[in-house]
Amino acid sequence: MKTDLQTFLDSGTSFEGKISFTGAVRIDGHFRGTASADGTLVVGETGTIDAKLDVRELLVLGSVVGEVTAKERVEVGPNGRLDGIVRAPRIKIVDGAQVSAKIEMGEPAAKR
């Protein structure tokens, strides 16, 4: 998954609320709330997310808990952890990843 990073929340940062964006955002800190994006959300190795996400693509290298709807794909990296509900037409789970989620795959997920 190629990303041209536009925004970065470094480790040690914490944000609670609602964000929306286009392009790519990387979070290595903590985010709690809701996010909607016509772009890619990268959760870095030290990133922790507790949120409802509606994004084009999601790359999990850290930890995500919540409800995820991705228009194109979700990828969980080798040390990534994903818990909750995941809706996406394509999901890639790399060896070593931890996933404990209800998964709905197929055509692009409709807004629920």
C-alpha positions in Angstrom: 0.0 0.0 0.0 1.7 3.2 -1.2 1.0 6.4 0.7 2.1 10.0 0.2 1.8 11.2 3.8 0.2 14.6 4.3 -0.3 14.6 8.1 1.4 12.9 11.0 0.5 12.6 14.7 3.6 11.4 16.5 3.9 9.1 19.4 3.1 10.8 22.7 0.3 12.8 21.1 -3.4 12.2 22.0 -6.4 13.4 20.1 -10.1 12.9 20.9 -12.9 14.0 18.5 -13.8 13.9 14.9 -11.4 14.2 11.9 -11.9 14.2 8.2 -9.3 14.3 5.5 -8.2 13.5 2.0 -4.8 12.1 1.1 -2.9 10.1 3.7 -2.7 10.5 7.5 -0.4 8.6 9.8 -1.1 8.3 13.5 1.6 7.1 15.9 -0.1 8.5 19.0 -3.6 7.9 20.4 -6.9 8.8 18.7 -10.4 8.3 20.0 -13.5 9.4 18.2 -14.6 9.2 14.5 -12.7 9.6 11.3 -14.0 9.9 7.8 -11.7 10.1 4.8 -11.4 9.8 1.1 -7.9 8.8 1.7 -5.6 6.4 3.6 -5.2 6.1 7.3 -2.0 4.6 8.5 -1.9 3.5 12.2 1.8 3.4 13.0 3.6 0.8 15.2 3.0 2.9 18.4 -0.5 4.1 17.3 -3.6 3.2 19.2 -7.1 4.0 17.8 -10.4 3.6 19.5 -12.8 4.9 16.9 -15.4 4.5 14.2 -13.5 4.8 10.9 -14.9 5.4 7.4 -11.9 5.6 5.1 -10.8 4.6 1.6 -7.9 2.5 2.9 -6.6 1.5 6.3 -3.1 0.2 7.1 -2.8 -1.1 10.7 0.7 -1.5 12.1 -0.4 -0.6 15.6 -3.7 -1.2 17.3 -7.3 -0.4 16.2 -10.4 -1.1 18.2 -13.8 -0.1 16.8 -15.9 -0.2 13.7 -14.1 0.1 10.4 -15.6 0.7 7.0 -13.1 0.9 4.1 -14.1 1.6 0.6 -11.2 -0.2 -1.0 -9.1 -2.2 1.5 -7.8 -3.0 4.9 -4.3 -4.3 5.6 -3.1 -5.5 9.0 0.7 -5.6 9.3 2.8 -8.2 11.1 2.5 -6.5 14.5 -0.9 -5.0 13.9 -3.9 -5.6 16.0 -7.5 -5.1 14.9 -10.6 -5.7 17.1 -14.2 -4.9 16.4 -16.2 -4.9 13.1 -14.5 -4.6 9.7 -16.3 -4.0 6.4 -14.2 -3.8 3.2 -14.1 -5.4 -0.2 -10.5 -6.6 0.3 -8.7 -7.5 3.5 -5.1 -8.5 3.9 -3.8 -10.0 7.1 -0.1 -10.5 7.3 1.5 -13.3 9.2 1.9 -12.3 12.9 -1.1 -9.9 12.9 -3.8 -10.3 15.5 -7.4 -9.9 14.4 -10.5 -10.4 16.5 -13.2 -9.0 14.5 -16.5 -9.6 12.7 -15.5 -9.3 9.0 -17.8 -8.4 6.2 -16.1 -8.6 2.7 -17.4 -8.1 -0.8 -18.5 -5.2 -2.8 -17.7 -1.7 -1.4 -19.4 -1.4 1.9 -22.5 0.8 2.0 -22.7 3.4 4.7 -24.5 2.0 7.7 
